[in-house]
Amino acid sequence: MAGKNYRRYVVDSHLNLTKKAEDALTDFFMEVKGLDEENAREQVHFCDWFEKETAVKWFETIVRDGGRVVGYLRCLRYPEDPTKWFIGDVHVRADHRRQGIAAGMYEKTIEMVMKYEAAECIAASVHSQNANSIRLHEKMGFWNTRQPCRFWNCYFDEKETEYHKWLYHHFPISDGERAKKLMLPLIQSYLKKEGKSHEYDEMADNKEAGEKLLGLWLMKASRGEAVFESIWCGNQLEGFHYLEGEEEILYQE
């Protein structure tokens, strides 16, 4: 987070919410949303209510300047889809904007969601006339689906569209039979698409060429001569990354 070193933390339970913390959040929502005190306190406890209604995980990322809340973001898992999470209610106090606070909250939230193995995608609703929000989401790697935003039973403006960010994990590939079995179809697909089967065995079919190349890459990786990684999106194997000297291959289906 650029600029001043604000205190930033993630909250995933209000079971131990102190009166002081509730008051600080209430004051924040009164300012950024223009709410009266009663409705602002309802906003403070929205995630509690959401969890009781849906039995679904949620996070809040909060930024403080001293004892004052200056930034806030909610992240809620889709009740019907454990692979997808939704970011909403992103606010920064007017006197703390343009200091990297919103981007810092996104970075922290994405880091938290990435810990869930099933997580594949984070979604957010962005208004077509909010240039600052569009720039922020593009900076964080989101793309515009150009589809209406849908989350649970929430209402969205007709000018809002759903932005997505895919969550990718890179893992070293082991020299085990299960890893080979998972990776081989991707290697075959890569060879077929690039028309390279003949480079690895002129007499081989695509499967034999794939097995030969996979064995070669695994051997080089085990010797430390190359980097060979699988790319996952949630629990789905999406591709691979191979790096040997100046040669680099990044393949995703």
Secondary structure, 3 states (H helix, E strand, C coil): CCCCCCEEEEECCCCCCCHHHHHHHHHHHHHHHCCCHHHHHHHHCHHHHHHHHHCCCEEEEEEEECCEEEEEEEEEEECCEEEEEEEEEEEECHHHCCCCHHHHHHHHHHHHHCCCCCCCEEEEEEECCCHHHHHHHHHCCCEEEEEECCCCCCCCCCCEEEEEEECEEEEECCCCHHHHHHHHHHHHHHHHHHCCHHHHCCCCCHHHHHHHHHHHHHHHHHCCCCEEEEEEECCEEEEEEEEECCEEEEEEC
